[in-house]
């Protein structure tokens, strides 16, 4: 299964790490475009300043190293024929189509109407919906990906992070509730 990952999934960190942990477990093939990665870096710069942008660019370099086949090239002709409520998001839909994704993973439901995506053979899912779907099919792999992220969060912060609390903070509340139950 090929999944185009929007910038709002790649940034913030915990959400990205859980999603990509599922990809590392072989549950799906991640895709993105250079423009999506640039949006991530700009979002980090806007929120955290130059240091945040530098950190994001370092994380992007590692992402590109670890997933060299994930980047989908831009297709200006395809972008020109597509329409969405926010024209600035057309490049994301075009990348999903070019990459032959079946799922567009985004937190931006308003600007990616399901009908417009269905016409292109795509389904839109939020990270929580997507990870819950993966968890139903592969509970051990998804739980392992989340636990790896939780362990790293505790190491970096020096404080305890119960799985449900961390997932809720990462806007993955249903996954957190499910994982807490075991």
C-alpha positions, 0 to 999 in steps of 0.5 A, spaced: 500 500 500 502 506 497 501 512 502 502 520 500 504 523 507 502 530 507 506 536 511 502 536 517 503 529 518 511 529 518 511 535 522 509 534 528 515 529 530 511 524 535 506 523 529 511 522 524 515 517 528 509 513 529 507 513 522 514 512 519 515 506 525 509 503 521 512 504 515 519 501 517 515 495 520 513 494 512 506 496 513 505 501 507 510 504 503 511 512 504 511 517 499 512 525 499 514 530 494 520 535 495 514 541 496 511 537 502 518 536 505 519 544 504 512 545 507 515 541 513 521 546 514 517 552 513 512 550 518 518 548 523 521 555 522 515 559 523 513 555 529 520 555 532 525 560 528 531 558 525 534 553 530 527 549 528 528 550 521 535 547 521 533 541 526 527 540 521 532 540 515 536 535 518 531 530 519 528 531 512 535 529 510 535 523 514 528 521 512 531 522 504 537 518 506 532 512 509 527 512 504 530 514 497 525 512 493 519 515 497 520 522 493 515 523 488 517 528 482 512 534 481 508 534 475 506 541 473 501 538 467 497 534 472 497 540 477 494 544 472 488 540 471 486 539 478 481 543 483 481 543 490 478 548 495 485 551 497 489 551 490 495 551 494 494 544 496 493 541 489 501 539 489 499 534 494 493 531 490 498 531 484 503 528 488 499 522 491 496 521 483 503 521 480 506 516 486 500 511 485 498 512 492 491 509 495 491 513 501 492 521 502 494 521 509 493 528 512 490 532 518 487 537 513 480 534 511 477 541 509 481 542 503 481 535 501 474 533 500 473 525 499 469 526 493 475 529 489 479 524 492 475 518 490 475 521 483 482 520 483 482 513 486 484 516 493 482 515 500 483 521 505 485 519 512 487 522 518 493 519 522 489 517 527 484 513 522 490 510 518 494 508 524 487 505 527 486 501 521 493 498 521 493 496 528 486 492 527 490 488 521 497 488 525 496 490 532 503 488 534 507 492 529 503 498 530 504 497 538 511 496 537 512 503 533 508 507 538 512 504 544 519 505 540 517 513 540 514 513 547 521 510 549 525 515 545 520 521 548 522 519 555 529 518 554 529 525 551 525 529 556 527 525 562 520 524 564 515 518 564 510 518 558 504 514 559 502 511 552 495 514 552 498 521 554 503 521 549 499 519 543 493 524 545 498 530 545 500 527 538 493 528 536 492 520 536 487 519 541 484 513 539 490 510 538 493 512 545 486 509 548 487 502 544 494 502 546 493 503 553 488 497 553 493 493 551 
